[in-house]
Amino acid sequence: MIIRDFTDNDLYKFTTMNAIQKKFPKAEVIYKFINRGKTSFPEGFAEALRKEIDSMKDLKLTNEAEDFVRSKCYYFDPVFIDLLKGYRFNPEEVKINQDGGILDVEVTGLWYRTVLWEVPVMAIISELYFKMTGQGPDNYETKATTKAREFAKIGAEISEFGTRRRFSFEVQNRVVELFKENAGKYLNGTSNVFLAMKHNLTPIGTHPHEWFMYHGANFGYRMANALALENWVDVYEGSLGIALTDTYTTDNFFECFKTKYAKLFDGVRWDSGDAPDFTNKAIAHYNSMRIDPKSKTIVYSDALDIEKVKEIKKFVNNRIHDVYGIGTYLTNDVGVQPLNMVIKLYKVKPCGYMNFIPAVKLSDVKGKHTGNEEEIELCLKTIKK
């Protein structure tokens, strides 16, 4: 059994679940597995994945985890904690098929329920693939120790974001342990709630692309960013205040990031495109709002390694508070080729709709646009000045 604890999941899935059940409790969705790297999966993979998914049906929030979430996640109200206590994964929501080496996975159901599947399913696919292809980790502990000390040496604040594409739970657990030992105060925390609990760290997370994607599909692309921000604020009242910018391009986001949001949110997250260009845009935007950029934060999180962090940190040059969310480089730098995959919101059916409608993500890199091609073109035309 690969997923052995209900909280072996990223914080942002729980925070998004909470926002969904408050704002869109009847919304239905379809998530789709996207194999960007065109990985060929071995014979019998679908059956093995099915067995792992089915084994999650009895996972539940333990008393220890409940106490941890209540103490660390102060932004959750008691009603949501009770919802988590009663939640059980329903494996019937996950459809799996395999045709030769091609794997097809879809998750369908009520959004507030199915939102929790993405991270564990990806973690299972990654770990199971390496197990079934007979690939083992090599010398990762020495690498992790060196990286932790290097990040500390340059004063880079790090959060571990590597659950989805980790080599294995054991590797991620050990890497978090080594970073806590060797990065010291420069390790801000981990996105994995179970590992945060195990190692007495802060669970870290921002809101995801799917939050904005739903708003775009339901309310229209011109209004998506503003409504998504407003609904997030309505739920969290200023907590969890890092805004994701690139669902419908960063330029479009900053047009909607008015003074109210720019002041209320603690900062923004860079997840695609050119980091220096994004940095300049963010600083210029804050200056235009008469907000001191040094009072705000940029979370950099797109495929980072030590050299990229050094380059970004040098470019930022203390003009704004910079922190770094790092995933695969920490949890799957073990001598294998990590899987290049995502699970994205594919279609949504808001309350009152008769049919599912497409959901798309643009990003700041054309190659990372996700969703129906015709809908992507419609989105681009809609937000274009």
SELO-983318 format. One record per residue: residue in three letters; y, x, z of N, C-alpha, C in turn. Coordinates in steps of 0.02 Angstrom, whole numbers, padded with zeros to 5 digits, always signed. Each point is the difference from the previous one (the first is absolute). Example, Ala and Ser with C-alpha at 12.3 -4.5 7.8 and 13.67 -1.06 7.14 Angstrom:
ALA-00284+00660+00390+00059-00045+00000+00060+00045+00000 SER+00053-00018-00036+00059+00042+00003+00055-00039+00037 
***
This chain:
MET-00060+00043+00000+00060-00043+00000+00062+00044+00000 ILE+00042-00006-00051+00058+00044-00008+00058-00024+00043 ILE+00017-00064-00004+00054-00028+00042-00032-00027+00063 ARG+00013+00033+00056-00035-00017+00062+00046-00032+00052 ASP+00065-00005-00015+00046-00031+00047+00050-00043-00037 PHE+00017-00057+00027+00046-00046-00032+00068+00032-00014 THR+00021+00046+00043+00066+00031-00008-00002+00064-00042 ASP-00058+00016-00031-00002+00055-00048+00032-00024-00064 ASN+00065-00008+00002+00040-00030-00053+00071+00025+00010 ASP+00042-00006-00050+00069+00024+00006+00045-00053+00031 LEU+00048+00023+00039+00045-00045+00035+00034-00050-00046 TYR+00020+00023-00060+00040-00043-00043-00039-00063-00022 LYS-00066+00003+00001-00039-00060-00017+00007-00052+00055 PHE+00002+00021+00062+00009-00047+00056+00071-00027+00003 THR+00050+00043-00012+00069-00023+00002+00014-00049-00058 THR-00030+00014-00057+00008-00045-00057-00037-00066+00012 MET-00059+00004+00030-00037-00060+00017+00041-00045+00046 ASN+00032+00030+00049+00042-00039+00046+00057-00035-00037 ALA+00033+00037-00045+00055-00030-00038-00025-00055-00046 ILE-00057+00010-00031-00028-00051-00045-00015-00064+00037 GLN-00035+00006+00058-00021-00062+00034+00060-00038+00029 LYS+00056+00034+00008+00060-00035+00023+00038-00031-00058 LYS+00002+00033-00057+00041-00022-00056-00039-00036-00055 PHE-00061+00022-00014-00038-00028-00056-00073-00012+00019 PRO-00012-00040+00052-00068-00008+00027-00050-00032-00048 LYS+00025-00037-00050-00045-00035-00046-00007+00036-00068 ALA+00035+00055-00008-00003+00036-00064-00070+00029-00012 GLU-00023-00005-00062-00063+00031-00020+00014+00057-00049 VAL-00045+00049-00001+00011+00058-00042-00065+00026-00029 ILE+00007+00043-00051-00055+00039-00027+00022+00072-00001 TYR-00039+00044+00031+00009+00072-00004-00051+00029-00050 LYS+00020+00053-00034-00045+00030-00049-00003+00076+00010 PHE-00060+00027-00004-00013+00073+00003+00019+00030-00067 ILE+00041+00053+00002+00022+00035-00061-00023+00072+00004 ASN-00044+00019-00046-00030+00066-00001+00042+00045-00046 ARG+00056+00025+00026+00047+00039-00041-00032+00063-00028 GLY-00044+00030+00039-00031+00063-00021-00060-00008-00044 LYS-00018-00063-00017-00058-00015-00043-00065+00032+00027 THR-00006+00000+00066-00060+00027+00032-00061-00041-00021 SER-00055+00034-00016-00063-00033-00015-00042-00003+00064 PHE-00016-00060+00022-00036-00008+00062-00076+00001-00011 PRO-00038+00030+00046-00072+00008-00010-00037-00067+00002 GLU-00059+00000-00029-00042-00059+00000-00014-00023+00072 GLY+00005-00065+00010-00012-00028+00067+00061+00000+00045 PHE+00057+00021-00026+00060+00005+00043+00022-00070+00023 ALA+00000-00048-00045+00022-00068+00018-00043-00028+00057 GLU-00065+00011-00003-00045-00026+00052+00015+00034+00067 ALA+00012+00066-00002+00016+00036+00062+00067-00022+00028 LEU+00049-00012-00044+00065-00024+00022-00005-00070+00030 ARG-00041-00042-00032-00011-00068+00025-00028+00002+00071 LYS-00047+00044+00012-00030+00006+00066+00052+00021+00052 GLU+00044+00047-00018+00052+00023+00046+00050-00056+00015 ILE+00020-00037-00051+00047-00055+00009-00031-00054+00045 ASP-00063-00017-00013-00033-00051+00040-00005+00021+00073 SER-00006+00065+00013-00008+00024+00069+00063-00008+00041 MET+00057-00016-00032+00063-00006+00036+00011-00069+00031 LYS-00046-00047-00013+00013-00070+00019+00004-00011+00075 ASP-00030+00045+00039+00000-00010+00073+00052+00043+00036 LEU+00040+00038-00037+00052+00041+00032+00052-00045+00033 LYS+00024+00020+00058+00052-00038+00033+00045+00046+00041 LEU+00057-00026+00019+00047+00038+00041-00030+00008+00070 THR-00012+00062+00020-00028+00012+00066+00054-00008+00054 ASN-00021-00005+00062+00048-00004+00055+00043+00062+00004 GLU-00030+00058-00012+00039+00063+00001+00052+00000-00055 ALA-00019-00022-00060+00047-00002-00056+00054-00052+00012 GLU-00018-00056+00029+00050-00051+00016+00053+00029+00047 ASP-00021+00034+00052+00047+00030+00047+00045+00051-00035 PHE-00030+00040-00045+00039+00050-00036+00052-00033-00045 VAL-00020-00050-00038+00046-00034-00046+00056-00034+00039 ARG-00017-00031+00056+00052-00033+00041+00051+00052+00026 SER-00023+00060+00017+00045+00050+00029+00041+00037-00053 LYS-00030+00013-00057+00033+00040-00052+00037-00042-00052 CYS-00028-00057-00016+00029-00041-00053+00041-00056+00031 TYR+00055+00018+00029+00042-00046+00038+00030-00056-00043 TYR-00001+00009-00065+00028-00048-00048-00048-00058-00015 PHE-00062+00002+00025-00047-00055-00009+00006-00048+00059 ASP+00004-00065-00015+00003-00049+00055-00071-00018+00022 PRO-00007-00032+00058-00067-00016+00027-00041-00043-00047 VAL+00032-00044-00038-00037-00044-00046-00037+00041-00052 PHE+00033+00052-00026-00033+00041-00051-00057+00040+00030 ILE+00008+00025+00060-00055+00036+00033-00060-00046+00008 ASP+00012-00063+00018-00055-00048+00005-00033-00012-00068 LEU+00041-00001-00053-00027-00008-00068-00046+00059-00016 LEU+00022+00060+00016-00042+00059-00013-00065-00003+00040 LYS+00003-00024+00061-00060-00004+00042-00052-00047-00031 GLY+00024-00052-00033-00046-00048-00030-00020+00016-00072 TYR+00033+00049-00029-00013+00015-00071-00068+00032-00009 ARG-00036-00020-00054-00061+00033-00021+00003+00009-00076 PHE-00019+00059-00024-00004+00011-00072-00052-00047-00031 ASN+00018-00030-00056-00046-00042-00038-00020+00036-00064 PRO-00060+00030-00002-00021+00039-00059-00001-00041-00065 GLU-00003-00066+00005-00001-00041-00060+00067+00004-00037 GLU+00052+00023+00033+00064+00008-00033+00001+00059-00048 VAL-00049+00045+00004-00002+00060-00041-00055-00007-00053 LYS+00020+00001-00063-00047-00004-00056-00009+00070-00030 ILE-00063+00021-00010-00016+00067-00024-00048-00004-00058 ASN+00016+00036-00055-00044+00004-00057+00001+00071-00026 GLN-00055+00020-00033-00004+00066-00030-00034-00006-00068 ASP+00032+00031-00051-00028+00002-00067-00004+00073-00020 GLY-00060+00029+00005-00006+00072-00010+00038+00037+00054 GLY+00047+00043-00020+00040+00037+00048+00065-00035+00019 ILE+00011-00059-00029+00063-00037+00011-00007-00047+00059 LEU+00043+00009+00049+00000-00041+00061+00057-00051-00003 ASP-00017-00062+00016+00050-00053+00002-00001-00032+00069 VAL+00059-00002+00033+00006-00030+00066+00060-00046+00001 GLU-00009-00061+00023+00055-00047+00009-00005-00031+00070 VAL+00058-00012+00030+00004-00032+00065+00041-00064-00009 THR-00028-00057+00019+00032-00064-00012-00001-00043+00063 GLY+00056-00032+00015+00002-00046+00056+00071-00009+00026 LEU+00005-00028+00060+00066-00007+00032+00029+00069+00012 TRP+00064+00007-00016+00032+00066+00003-00001+00030+00070 TYR+00014-00041+00051+00004+00027+00068-00068+00028+00022 ARG-00055-00025-00030-00066+00025+00017-00020+00060-00043 THR+00010-00006-00064-00025+00051-00047+00041+00064+00002 VAL+00059-00003+00029+00043+00059+00003-00033+00058+00037 LEU-00047-00014+00045-00032+00052+00039-00056+00037-00037 TRP-00019-00022-00059-00056+00031-00035+00018+00065-00036 GLU+00060+00007-00026+00017+00055-00046-00019+00069+00027 VAL+00024+00018+00058-00009+00068+00026-00073+00015+00016 PRO-00036-00043+00038-00070+00016+00013-00043+00002-00063 VAL+00013-00044-00048-00040+00001-00062+00010+00066-00037 MET+00062+00023-00005+00012+00064-00033-00031+00058+00038 ALA+00005-00002+00066-00031+00053+00040-00075+00002-00009 ILE-00031-00059-00004-00072-00004-00012-00018+00026-00069 ILE+00037-00021-00051-00014+00023-00068+00004+00076-00003 SER+00051+00029+00030+00007+00073-00002-00057+00035+00036 GLU-00013-00018+00062-00052+00034+00039-00069-00011-00031 LEU-00013-00061-00022-00065-00015-00030-00011+00039-00064 TYR+00052+00007-00040-00006+00038-00063-00021+00072+00013 PHE+00032+00032+00049-00018+00070+00013-00069+00006+00031 LYS-00020-00050+00039-00068+00001+00028-00052-00007-00056 MET+00011-00048-00045-00050-00015-00051-00003+00053-00055 THR+00054+00039-00007+00000+00055-00049-00015+00067+00032 GLY-00016-00001+00064-00023+00060+00034+00053+00054+00010 GLN+00063-00021+00008+00054+00048+00009+00020+00004+00074 GLY+00005+00061+00025+00018+00010+00070+00067+00035+00008 PRO+00030-00003+00060+00064+00032+00012-00008+00075+00011 ASP+00052+00037-00019-00003+00073+00005+00063+00027+00031 ASN-00006+00032+00058+00054+00040+00030+00064-00040+00013 TYR-00006-00065+00011+00061-00040+00007+00034+00011+00068 GLU-00037+00019+00051+00031+00009+00065+00050+00058+00000 THR-00019+00055-00032+00046+00057-00005+00063-00020-00040 LYS-00011-00036-00054+00057-00023-00041+00046-00045+00040 ALA-00029-00047+00037+00041-00047+00038+00040+00036+00054 THR-00030+00048+00033+00035+00039+00052+00058+00038-00031 THR-00012+00032-00057+00053+00038-00034+00057-00046-00021 LYS-00018-00058-00028+00052-00047-00022+00042-00024+00059 ALA-00033-00017+00054+00037-00025+00059+00050+00052+00024 ARG-00021+00062+00003+00045+00053+00023+00057+00013-00049 GLU-00015-00007-00065+00051+00010-00051+00053-00055+00004 PHE-00022-00062+00007+00048-00055+00006+00043+00009+00062 ALA-00030+00020+00055+00038+00012+00061+00050+00057-00009 LYS-00021+00052-00035+00043+00058-00011+00063-00017-00037 ILE-00005-00046-00050+00059-00018-00038+00036-00061+00030 GLY-00027-00025+00056+00033-00056+00034-00006-00066-00036 ALA-00056-00011-00036-00010-00062-00037-00037-00050+00044 GLU+00030-00058+00011-00032-00054+00039-00052-00035-00044 ILE-00062-00002+00024-00056-00025-00040-00031-00061+00031 SER-00018-00048-00042-00044-00055+00020-00061+00001-00045 GLU-00058-00008+00029-00063+00001-00038-00012-00070-00030 PHE-00004-00003-00067-00007-00063-00037-00064-00002-00041 GLY-00053+00033+00021-00056+00013-00046-00061-00043+00005 THR+00003-00059+00028-00061-00040+00010-00031-00021-00066 ARG+00039-00023-00047-00027-00034-00060-00043+00046-00044 ARG+00019+00062-00007-00037+00045-00045-00031+00059+00038 ARG-00014-00011+00062-00029+00054+00040-00070+00019-00025 PHE-00020+00061+00014-00068+00021-00017-00049-00038+00043 SER+00015-00005+00064-00042-00037+00047+00039-00014+00063 PHE-00024-00046+00041+00031-00012+00064-00001+00063+00043 GLU-00056+00036-00001-00006+00060+00041+00052+00052-00018 VAL+00012+00009-00065+00051+00048-00022+00069-00022+00022 GLN+00017-00063-00010+00067-00024+00020+00009+00007+00075 ASN-00050-00017+00038+00004+00005+00073+00013+00073+00021 ARG-00036+00047-00030+00008+00070+00019+00068+00027-00022 VAL+00023-00021-00058+00066+00022-00024+00055-00024+00047 VAL-00003-00062+00021+00050-00026+00047-00003+00040+00065 GLU-00059+00015+00023-00008+00039+00060+00030+00069-00006 LEU-00012+00033-00057+00026+00067-00012+00076+00000-00008 PHE+00027-00052-00030+00073-00005-00007+00033-00012+00067 LYS-00032-00039+00042+00028-00011+00066+00002+00066+00039 GLU-00053+00040-00007-00004+00065+00035+00049+00051-00027 ASN+00012-00001-00067+00036+00056-00031+00070-00017-00027 ALA+00014-00064-00011+00067-00018-00024+00046-00020+00057 GLY-00029-00018+00057+00041-00016+00058+00047-00057-00012 LYS+00063+00009+00018+00050-00053-00005+00015-00021-00071 TYR-00022+00039-00050+00013-00017-00070-00050-00049-00028 LEU-00051-00018+00038-00044-00055-00020+00026-00064+00031 ASN+00029-00043-00042+00028-00063+00025-00053-00052+00017 GLY-00057+00003-00035-00052-00048+00013-00046-00007-00059 THR-00041-00052+00000-00047-00014-00054+00003-00073-00019 SER-00013-00015-00063-00001-00069-00023-00061-00037+00025 ASN-00053+00036+00018-00063-00030+00020+00003-00022+00073 VAL-00006-00064+00012+00010-00027+00068-00055+00025+00047 PHE-00062+00003-00023-00054+00023+00043+00010+00073+00020 LEU+00020+00043-00048+00010+00070+00015+00062+00011+00044 ALA+00050-00042-00009+00058+00003+00044-00021-00015+00072 MET-00043-00049+00008-00026-00017+00066-00043+00056+00028 LYS-00045+00026-00041-00046+00052+00023+00036+00063+00021 HIS+00053+00019-00036+00034+00063+00013+00067-00008+00035 ASN+00013-00061+00024+00062-00014+00037+00062+00018-00041 LEU+00003-00026-00061+00056+00011-00045+00034-00067-00015 THR+00056+00004-00033+00036-00060-00021-00028-00024-00067 PRO-00019-00065-00005-00019-00026-00066+00062-00008-00043 ILE-00003+00025-00061+00059+00004-00044-00012-00041-00063 GLY+00051-00034-00025-00007-00035-00063+00064-00034-00022 THR+00005-00014-00065+00057-00037-00027-00029-00062-00035 HIS+00043-00041-00029-00028-00056-00038-00022+00025-00069 PRO-00046-00038-00033-00030+00024-00062+00029-00033-00062 HIS-00021+00026-00059+00022-00028-00063-00019-00074-00006 GLU-00059-00019+00027-00022-00069-00010+00048-00051+00031 TRP+00035+00019+00053+00049-00046+00030+00054-00018-00051 PHE+00025+00050-00036+00051-00012-00051-00031-00033-00062 MET-00061+00020-00018-00033-00029-00059-00009-00075+00007 TYR-00019-00022+00059-00007-00072+00011+00067-00036-00009 HIS+00052+00028+00028+00066-00031-00006+00023-00002-00073 GLY-00016+00054-00039+00018+00000-00070-00036-00054-00039 ALA-00065-00007+00012-00039-00050-00035+00022-00071+00019 ASN+00014-00011+00063+00016-00067+00025+00072-00021-00013 PHE+00046+00047+00011+00071-00019-00001+00040+00029-00058 GLY-00031+00045-00038+00036+00031-00056+00020+00071+00016 TYR+00004+00042-00052+00009+00072+00010+00071+00019+00019 ARG+00049-00040-00019+00069+00017+00021+00009-00010+00075 MET-00037-00047+00029+00009-00016+00070-00052+00035+00045 ALA-00049+00033-00030-00058+00023+00038+00018+00047+00056 ASN+00039+00053-00014+00016+00049+00052+00039-00031+00057 ALA+00052-00038-00016+00042-00029+00052-00039-00049+00044 LEU-00041-00042-00031-00038-00049+00039-00054+00033+00041 ALA-00031+00052-00028-00052+00035+00038+00029+00034+00061 LEU+00059+00031-00008+00033+00032+00057+00021-00053+00051 GLU+00028-00055-00023+00023-00052+00046-00058-00029+00040 ASN-00056-00013-00033-00058-00028+00036-00030+00050+00049 TRP+00001+00064-00018-00025+00052+00045+00044+00003+00063 VAL+00065-00003-00010+00047+00001+00056-00009-00062+00043 ASP-00012-00056-00031-00009-00062+00037-00060+00003+00046 VAL-00052+00036-00021-00060+00008+00041+00009+00053+00053 TYR+00028+00058-00019+00000+00058+00044+00068+00017+00032 GLU+00052-00033-00021+00066+00004+00033+00024+00072+00009 GLY-00013+00041-00050+00025+00069+00002-00052+00052+00016 SER-00057-00020+00029-00055+00047+00010-00034+00014-00067 LEU-00040+00053-00003-00035+00019-00062+00049+00005-00057 GLY+00052+00040+00012+00058+00000-00044+00004+00053-00053 ILE-00056+00015-00034+00002+00044-00059-00014-00042-00061 ALA+00046-00001-00047-00005-00044-00059-00030+00038-00059 LEU-00050-00030-00031-00032+00028-00059+00042-00019-00062 THR+00014+00048-00043+00052-00010-00051-00024-00011-00071 ASP-00062+00019-00017-00015+00008-00071-00044-00053-00031 THR-00010-00058+00032-00043-00051-00029+00027-00024-00067 TYR+00066-00008-00004+00032-00021-00063+00054+00050-00020 THR-00014+00063+00011+00042+00059-00012+00052+00008+00055 THR+00014+00062+00016+00047+00015+00053+00071-00022-00018 ASP+00019+00007-00064+00067-00021-00020+00011-00074+00015 ASN-00050-00041-00016+00005-00071+00014+00003-00013+00075 PHE-00039+00039+00039-00001-00009+00072+00069+00013+00030 PHE+00031+00055-00018+00065+00017+00030+00054-00051-00018 GLU-00007-00035-00056+00047-00054-00016-00005-00056+00052 CYS-00060-00010+00028-00012-00053+00048+00009+00023+00073 PHE+00003+00066+00010+00001+00028+00067+00072+00001+00025 LYS+00025-00060+00014+00070-00009+00019+00012+00027+00071 THR+00063-00004+00021+00020+00029+00064-00042-00025+00058 LYS-00015-00065+00001-00040-00028+00055-00066+00036+00007 TYR-00036+00008-00055-00065+00033+00003+00007+00075+00009 ALA+00049+00030-00033+00009+00072+00006+00015+00021+00072 LYS+00036-00044+00036+00014+00015+00070-00059-00017+00045 LEU-00034-00054-00014-00053-00024+00044-00063+00043-00006 PHE-00019+00017-00061-00061+00039-00010+00013+00073+00019 ASP-00050+00031+00031+00007+00070+00022+00002+00049-00059 GLY-00029-00021-00056-00001+00045-00057-00042-00029-00056 VAL-00018+00043-00047-00036-00021-00060-00058+00048-00013 ARG-00048-00023-00042-00058+00042-00016-00001+00015-00074 TRP-00009+00065-00015-00009+00023-00069-00075+00004-00014 ASP-00022-00035-00054-00072-00002-00015-00016+00013-00073 SER+00050+00012-00041-00013+00017-00070+00065+00027-00031 GLY-00008+00035-00056+00058+00027-00035+00020+00069+00024 ASP+00063+00016-00011+00026+00067+00016+00032+00000+00069 ALA-00027+00041+00045+00024+00000+00069+00073+00021+00007 PRO+00022+00054-00032+00071+00018+00005+00047-00055-00026 ASP-00019-00030-00056+00041-00054-00028+00004-00058+00049 PHE-00057-00019+00029-00001-00053+00050+00043+00017+00060 THR-00005+00062+00023+00039+00021+00058+00074-00008-00013 ASN+00023+00022-00058+00071-00005-00017+00022-00073-00004 LYS-00043-00043-00028+00017-00071-00006+00005-00032+00069 ALA-00047+00017+00044+00001-00030+00067+00062+00022+00039 ILE+00016+00064-00003+00059+00026+00036+00063-00031-00028 ALA+00005-00003-00066+00059-00030-00032+00007-00074+00019 HIS-00057-00034+00004+00002-00071+00018+00026-00009+00071 TYR-00026+00038+00046+00023-00004+00070+00075+00017+00004 ASN+00021+00051-00035+00071+00019+00001+00043-00056-00027 SER-00025-00034-00052+00040-00055-00030+00007-00058+00049 MET-00047-00005+00046+00003-00053+00051+00036+00023+00064 ARG+00027+00061-00003+00034+00030+00058-00048+00007+00059 ILE-00062+00019-00017-00052+00013+00050-00016+00075-00002 ASP-00001+00032+00058-00017+00071+00002-00073+00010-00019 PRO-00015+00034-00056-00070+00011-00020-00041+00035+00054 LYS+00032+00041+00041-00038+00036+00052-00027-00046+00054 SER+00026-00061+00001-00026-00050+00048-00059-00038-00028 LYS-00019+00015-00062-00054-00036-00034-00057+00048-00018 THR-00057-00029-00021-00061+00038-00012-00026-00014-00070 ILE-00025+00052-00033-00042-00009-00059-00071+00022+00017 VAL-00048-00045-00012-00071+00017+00007-00025+00018-00070 TYR-00019+00062-00010-00027+00022-00064-00076-00006+00002 SER-00030-00031-00052-00072-00016+00008-00041+00003-00064 ASP+00026+00030-00053-00037-00002-00064-00036+00065-00014 ALA-00065+00002+00011-00044+00056-00020+00028+00067+00023 LEU+00017+00004+00064+00032+00061+00026-00051+00053+00021 ASP+00021+00063-00007-00035+00057+00028+00052+00046+00032 ILE-00020+00056+00027+00046+00043+00037+00056+00025-00044 GLU-00015+00018-00063+00051+00027-00044+00052-00054-00018 LYS-00023-00061-00013+00047-00054-00016+00044-00016+00060 VAL-00029+00001+00060+00039-00013+00060+00053+00054+00009 LYS-00018+00062-00011+00049+00055+00006+00057-00010-00049 GLU-00016-00019-00063+00052-00010-00051+00046-00058+00019 ILE-00030-00055+00022+00041-00058+00019+00044+00016+00060 LYS-00029+00032+00050+00038+00016+00060+00059+00046-00015 LYS-00012+00048-00044+00055+00045-00020+00054-00038-00036 PHE-00020-00047-00043+00049-00039-00037+00040-00047+00046 VAL-00035-00032+00047+00034-00046+00046+00052+00038+00041 ASN-00019+00058+00025+00047+00044+00035+00039-00035+00056 ASN-00037-00040+00040+00029-00033+00058+00052-00052-00016 ARG+00003-00023-00063+00050-00051-00017-00022-00070+00021 ILE-00065-00008+00013-00028-00064+00023-00064+00018+00038 HIS-00021-00043+00046-00061+00014+00038-00060-00008-00046 ASP-00040+00052-00007-00057+00000-00046-00065+00004+00039 VAL-00047-00045-00016-00067+00002+00028-00050-00010-00056 TYR-00064+00017+00013-00048+00004-00055-00066-00035+00019 GLY-00019-00050-00041-00064-00033+00007-00049+00030-00049 ILE-00053+00031+00025-00045+00038-00043-00071-00026+00008 GLY-00033-00013-00057-00066-00030+00002-00056+00046-00023 THR-00017-00005-00064-00059+00034-00027+00001+00075+00012 TYR+00057+00030-00002+00007+00073+00010-00025+00020+00070 LEU+00002-00046+00047-00025+00014+00067-00073-00020+00008 THR-00019-00059-00025-00065-00028+00016-00053+00009-00054 ASN+00019+00029-00058-00051+00011-00051+00013+00064-00039 ASP+00025+00050+00034+00006+00067-00029-00058+00041+00026 VAL-00060-00016-00025-00061+00028+00029-00044+00034-00053 GLY+00029+00012-00060-00039+00033-00053-00031-00047-00050 VAL+00019-00065+00001-00024-00048-00049+00061-00029-00037 GLN-00012-00037-00054+00054-00034-00035+00008-00070+00030 PRO+00055-00013+00036+00010-00066+00029+00002-00054-00053 LEU-00021-00060+00018+00002-00056-00046+00073-00022-00010 ASN+00017-00014-00063+00066-00025-00017-00007-00075-00010 MET+00014-00037+00052-00013-00073-00001+00051-00036+00043 VAL+00008-00064-00014+00041-00044+00042-00032-00069+00000 ILE+00019-00040+00049-00014-00071-00001+00068-00035+00005 LYS+00016-00038-00051+00067-00031-00004-00005-00076-00004 LEU+00054-00032+00024+00007-00071-00009+00002-00015-00075 TYR-00042-00046-00022-00008-00014-00072+00030-00068-00018 LYS-00018-00051+00038+00027-00067-00012+00014-00033+00067 VAL+00046-00048+00000+00015-00037+00061+00004-00075-00015 LYS-00015-00040+00050+00007-00072-00006+00038-00025+00062 PRO+00067-00004-00005+00039-00025+00056-00018-00072+00017 CYS+00016-00019+00060-00014-00069+00022+00032-00050-00048 GLY-00040-00048-00023+00026-00050-00046-00013+00014-00073 TYR-00018+00062-00017-00015+00018-00069-00071-00023-00017 MET-00010-00020-00062-00066-00021-00023-00042+00059-00024 ASN+00034+00052-00025-00036+00057-00030+00027+00066+00027 PHE-00040+00052-00008+00021+00067+00017+00050+00026-00052 ILE+00049+00039+00022+00048+00030-00045-00001+00076+00009 PRO+00019+00039-00051-00006+00073+00004+00049+00030+00050 ALA-00022+00055+00031+00044+00041+00042+00001+00070-00028 VAL+00059+00031-00005+00006+00066-00031+00041+00046+00044 LYS-00010+00065-00012+00038+00052+00034+00024+00048-00054 LEU+00065+00018+00003+00028+00044-00051-00003+00074+00019 SER+00021+00018+00060+00004+00070+00020+00058+00034-00036 ASP+00013+00063+00017+00050+00040-00034-00032+00047-00051 VAL-00064-00008-00011-00037+00039-00051-00038-00050-00042 LYS+00013+00001-00066-00028-00051-00044-00077-00002+00005 GLY-00031+00057+00006-00073+00003+00003-00029-00033+00061 LYS+00042-00015+00050-00025-00031+00061+00016-00075+00003 HIS+00027-00028-00055+00009-00072-00003-00069-00033+00007 THR-00003-00055+00037-00064-00033+00014+00005-00074-00014 GLY-00051-00026-00037-00004-00072-00010-00004-00019-00074 ASN+00006-00064-00013-00001-00029-00067+00056+00029-00043 GLU-00018+00026-00059+00050+00033-00043+00057-00047-00020 GLU-00016-00061-00018+00052-00047-00020+00047-00015+00059 GLU-00029-00006+00060+00041-00014+00059+00043+00061+00018 ILE-00026+00060-00010+00040+00061+00011+00060+00000-00046 GLU-00011-00017-00064+00056-00002-00048+00051-00053+00020 LEU-00024-00058+00024+00046-00052+00023+00040+00024+00060 CYS-00033+00035+00045+00034+00026+00059+00054+00051-00020 LEU-00017+00044-00045+00047+00051-00023+00061-00032-00033 LYS-00011-00051-00041+00055-00035-00033+00043-00037+00051 THR-00032-00027+00051+00036-00040+00049+00048+00043+00042 ILE-00023+00058+00021+00041+00041+00045+00048+00046-00039 LYS-00009+00005-00066+00043+00044-00040+00070-00028-00002 LYS+00048+00044+00009+00071-00021-00001+00020-00022-00070 
***
